[in-house]
Amino acid sequence: MKYIVLKRFIDKLTKKYYAAGDIYESNDEKRIKELQEKGYLGEKIEEPKRNEEPSVLDGNVTQVQEAITADLSTDELKQLLEMEQSGSDRKGVVQHIKSLLPEE
């Protein structure tokens, strides 16, 4: 589990220094609670849940450009464009998808 560090400290167990804003990672719930009670850690950072199926947008720009072709419907292309713009928003991917969309 991951937690945001609120104020700097040296972990007495690992001797590692943590600055405010760092990420503290541990599965020791007792230790987490102790650090939270002393004001060193904030709430647990929720990791985004990934879809079961990989998305065509998961690759690098070149892989995504090769996977997204004119064979896709306009609706599929618009959906992929929206997903890319609200996620990674990579210029090369956005331009590629827009180039495949019919002019409006």
C-alpha positions in Angstrom: 0.0 0.0 0.0 1.2 3.5 -0.8 0.8 6.7 1.3 1.8 10.3 0.8 4.4 11.6 3.3 3.1 14.7 5.0 6.2 15.7 7.0 9.8 14.5 6.7 11.1 11.6 8.8 13.6 8.8 8.9 11.9 5.4 9.2 13.2 3.7 12.3 12.9 0.3 10.7 14.6 0.9 7.4 16.6 4.0 8.2 15.4 5.5 5.0 14.8 9.3 4.8 11.4 10.5 3.5 10.7 14.1 2.6 7.3 15.7 2.5 5.6 14.7 -0.7 7.4 11.4 -1.1 5.6 8.1 -1.3 5.8 5.6 1.6 5.1 2.1 0.6 4.4 -0.7 3.2 2.0 -3.6 3.9 2.6 -3.3 7.7 -0.8 -1.9 8.8 0.4 -1.4 12.4 3.4 0.7 11.2 1.2 2.7 8.9 -1.3 3.5 11.6 1.6 4.5 13.9 3.0 6.9 11.3 -0.4 8.3 10.5 -1.2 9.0 14.2 2.1 10.9 14.5 1.2 13.0 11.5 3.9 11.6 9.1 1.6 9.9 6.6 -1.6 10.9 4.9 -4.3 8.6 3.7 -3.7 5.6 1.4 -3.2 6.5 -2.2 -5.7 4.7 -4.3 -4.2 3.2 -7.4 -6.3 3.6 -10.5 -8.1 0.4 -11.4 -7.1 -0.9 -14.8 -9.4 -2.6 -17.2 -9.2 -6.3 -17.4 -8.5 -6.1 -21.1 -5.5 -4.1 -22.3 -6.4 -1.0 -24.3 -5.0 -0.2 -27.7 -3.9 3.1 -26.1 -1.6 1.2 -23.6 1.4 1.1 -26.0 3.9 3.7 -26.9 3.1 6.2 -29.6 4.4 4.1 -32.5 2.5 1.0 -31.3 -0.7 3.0 -30.8 -0.4 4.5 -34.3 0.0 1.1 -35.8 -2.9 -0.4 -33.9 -5.4 2.5 -34.7 -6.3 2.3 -38.4 -9.0 3.6 -40.7 -10.7 0.3 -40.3 -12.2 1.5 -37.1 -15.6 3.2 -37.2 -15.9 7.0 -36.6 -17.5 6.3 -33.3 -14.7 4.1 -32.2 -12.1 6.7 -33.3 -14.0 9.5 -31.4 -14.1 7.3 -28.3 -10.3 6.6 -28.6 -9.6 10.3 -29.1 -11.6 11.2 -26.0 -9.9 8.5 -24.0 -6.4 9.7 -25.1 -7.1 13.4 -24.5 -8.5 12.7 -21.0 -5.5 10.3 -20.2 -2.0 10.6 -21.6 -2.9 13.2 -24.2 0.1 12.4 -26.4 0.4 14.8 -29.3 1.4 12.1 -31.8 -1.5 9.8 -30.9 -4.1 12.7 -30.9 -2.9 13.9 -34.3 -3.0 10.4 -35.7 -6.5 9.7 -34.6 -7.7 13.1 -35.8 -6.1 12.4 -39.2 -8.3 9.2 -39.5 -11.5 11.0 -38.6 -13.6 12.3 -41.5 -13.7 16.1 -41.9 -16.8 17.7 -40.2 
